[in-house]
Amino acid sequence: MRRFPRLGSGVRDPATAAMAAVTVFALCSGVWLLRDGAGTHAPPQPTAAQARAGLDGRSVERPAVPPLPPSPPDRIRIPAIGVNAPLTGLGLTKTGSLDVPPAAEKNLAGWYEAGMTPGERGTAIVAGHVDNADGPAVFYDLGALARGSTIEVDRRDGGVAVFTVDAVEVYAAKDFPDERVYGPAPRPELRVITCGGTYSRGTGYQGNVVVFAHLTGSR
């Protein structure tokens, strides 16, 4: 199995900012692909056109808006790829790995509870499965998302944080830019992460698809 990216200094708890790289097995095993034939049903991967040029709002017209007060999230919606899923809190396991949503619940994503809540200043982290043993899961189509798309997060305070996608990138595990993805941000930002990249029958997916987005509205 491959290593999950290091959680960087953007997390709320200073103790977690310095922890070693964590491992996540359930997100990236690709059991479905292994059973049905590796690569036969591979999820979409982001194109070069969706990558770095969109970071920091350089190619996204909608400006950032003031941060929202902290409030845990309940649901994430990404209309362009048909995502409408509840969110569960994720922590760290006893072995130091990032916990993951139950694999059997294919339409469930998680948010890193020790980090920022989506909409407040800083970098909030959401992660979910690309597939499970039965087929595509919540973020199977994440790599097909385009810059400028909208991500909505329902919050427990009754509000909705609206994010605009700045970039969609795929990284091999050995090249994952921890600080770029998890590092602190001066404005409210969101990262949505699933597995991606090349696929190996022996070790599963070899990288991660990462969506970079910033807060552009609320209601």
C-alpha positions, 0 to 999 in steps of 0.5 A: 500500500502507498503512503498518504501525504503528510499533514502540514502546518495548516492544521489547527492542532500544533502537535499534529503539524509536526507528526510523521507522514501517515498512511491510509490503506482503505482509500487507495487499495483499488479492490474493485479494479483488482477484482474486475481487471486493473485499469478497466474502470479507472477513474478520470484523471485531471488534465494539464489544463486544470492544473497549476495556472488556477492556483491562488485565484490567478485564473479564477474570476471570483474573488475570495470573501471574508472568512466565516466563523468556525462551524463543523460541516455536515454535507458536501455537494459538487454539482458538476460531478454529481456529488451530494454526500454527508460528511463524517469527522476524521481523526488519527488512528492509534497507529498514527494514520488518518482515519477514513470513512467506512469503505462500505458507505460509498457515498460518505466523505470525511473532513479532518477534525483537527484542522480548520472547518470549511469556510474559516480562514485557513486550509480545510481538508476533505477526503473520500474513497475513489472506489470500494469493492462494489464499484465507484465511490463518492469521489470517483469522478473528482479528477474530471472536475474543472477549474471554476466549478462550485463546491458547496459545504453545508455547516451545522450553524445552518449556513452554506460555504460556497467554494470555487475550484482553482485547480485540480492536480494529480501527484505521485506519492513520492512527489506529493507537495505536503506544504502546498496541499496542507500548508496554512492559507491567509484566506479560507481554502478547501482541499478535496482529496482522493486516490488517483494516478497510476494503478498497480495490482500489487499496491493499488493507486500510486498517487492522489487527486487534489482539488484546490478551492477557495471561499467565494460566497455563503448563504 
